[in-house]
Amino acid sequence: MGSIKGKLAPQGELLPLGWADVKAACPLVFHITNIPASPLQANVCLAVGAEPVMSRHPGEASDIAAQADAFLLNLGTPTRSSIEAAKAAADVAEALGTFTVFDPVGCGLTKLRRRAVEYFLERHRFSVIKGNADEICTLAGVSKGRAAARGANSEIKAKHVERAVTLLAEQCHCVVYATGQTDVMSVNGGGVKRIEGGSALLPLVSGSGCAVGTLIAAAGAALQDAEQAALLGGTLMKRASERAEQAEKKTHVPFAAALVAEIGRAAV
């Protein structure tokens, strides 16, 4: 069981190298994502040197997926057409071996979301499953119901999160990453790692958790290593948020704007 400090992470020394690889590759990251988070995700993607493309249209999802270096599926604002687009894109991504990130936003809120999550997890093996602590606990059967819809402001006991991350990673044979005050991840259920640190202001920025998925997708597209991509993406968000909080205090730049700028600075 490991513990990684967001401010002074051992992986912190690897961040410049890993993100230099992303900038060199300039990967195309296809997002089918929720509408409120989309602008922040696009800006974060650009900040680390990747190229975002957003579409929820089933008529072009397969074509975009065929050209993408990574595919991020976020279920935050589902519609009939966006789910059809996601099904088509996921099929192409899996057939091509594309790096994939699945973010089951609000997975316990409605039957529609639960059915969608079941569909994708039964048919596809994602490189990384990323969600907030409640969502991951719901997927793993550790908790369920309205808690999984409450987003980044909802905190549950650390031992439940660690158990859920381990169970889900083992069940789905992938990397599972849960965001929260302390992020928790597991690779195929083989123990957990904690990524600590980060600003208390992060939960006040809509889409900040979704943006972690973007960072993981961009890193994974370049590195083709799900564990390293998850560590890089999660640690970068923690470190950049701490710097953004300090920048807001010193310059009065809004935290959300400072966050994107600090992500770009930390990734060089």
C-alpha positions, -999 to +999 in steps of 0.1 A: +000+000+000+017+032-011+012+069-004+021+096-028+022+132-018+008+155-044+032+183-035+064+162-032+055+130-050+082+106-062+064+107-095+067+144-094+102+141-108+088+121-137+061+146-145+082+167-169+094+136-187+059+121-190+043+153-202+071+160-226+062+128-242+026+140-245+036+173-260+059+155-285+031+131-295+003+158-295-023+130-292-059+134-304-082+128-274-118+121-283-142+131-256-178+121-253-184+140-221-208+160-201-217+195-213-208+216-182-173+201-179-165+202-216-148+237-218-125+229-188-116+195-202-108+210-236-086+237-220-068+212-198-062+190-228-046+219-247-026+229-216-007+196-216-001+196-253-028+172-265-055+180-290-092+177-278-121+168-300-156+168-285-186+152-302-218+135-290-232+128-324-237+091-334-232+099-370-196+108-366-185+090-334-170+060-352-151+081-377-136+102-349-128+072-328-109+056-357-086+086-358-082+092-320-052+083-299-074+081-268-111+079-261-127+093-229-163+083-222-180+105-196-216+098-188-223+131-171-252+144-192-266+114-211-290+116-240-302+089-263-279+101-291-249+105-268-252+070-256-255+057-291-225+077-301-206+062-271-215+027-281-202+032-316-170+049-304-163+023-278-166-005-303-141+011-326-117+021-298-117-015-285-112-030-320-082-007-326-067-011-291-071+026-283-063+039-248-097+044-231-110+061-199-144+055-185-160+081-162-193+069-148-206+103-136-237+100-114-239+062-120-262+055-091-287+084-098-311+069-124-320+036-141-308+050-174-273+057-161-271+023-143-282+005-175-256+025-195-228+017-171-238-020-171-238-020-209-203-006-212-187-026-184-202-058-197-189-053-232-157-033-229-125-034-210-113+001-204-077+011-197-088+032-168-120+036-149-120+070-131-147+084-109-152+101-076-152+081-044-190+076-043-192+065-080-165+040-076-181+026-044-214+023-062-198+004-091-181-019-067-212-025-047-198-010-016-225+018-016-253+027-039-281+052-045-281+090-043-247+092-028-232+084-062-248+114-078-234+140-053-201+145-070-168+158-056-184+173-025-194+139-012-169+122+011-171+086+024-148+066+047-114+060+033-115+022+040-147+019+019-130+037-010-099+015-008-120-016-007-141-005-037-112+006-058-095-028-052-126-048-059-135-029-091-100-031-104-099-068-099-133-073-114-126-052-145-089-061-149-078-025-153-066+006-134-093+021-112-088+057-100-110+073-074-108+111-068-114+128-035-096+146-007-071+117-011-072+100-044-070+062-044-060+039-072-054+002-078-040-018-107-060-051-113-068-052-076-032-056-065-033-032-035-039+005-035-019+037-038-030+070-023-023+103-040-025+130-014-024+168-014-044+192-036-064+223-030-096+224-010-109+247-038-110+219-064-145+207-055-158+242-061-148+240-098-174+222-119-157+196-140-124+194-121-129+157-115-138+152-151-106+170-161-086+144-143-100+119-168-088+142-196-053+143-181-052+105-177-064+100-213-038+124-227-010+108-208-022+073-217-024+081-254+013+090-254+027+066-228+004+035-234+008+027-197-024+029-177-009+029-143+017+056-151-010+077-169-033+076-139-005+086-116+006+114-139-029+128-144-039+126-108-007+140-094-006+168-119-041+179-109-031+178-072+001+198-077-014+223-101-044+230-078-021+238-049-002+263-070-034+277-084-047+284-049-015+303-041-017+322-073-053+333-066-042+346-032-013+365-047-027+378-080-065+376-074-068+356-107-099+333-103-089+298-091-104+280-122-084+302-146-052+298-125-058+260-124-055+257-162-025+279-163-007+260-135-015+227-152+003+240-183+032+252-163+036+220-143+035+199-174+066+214-190 
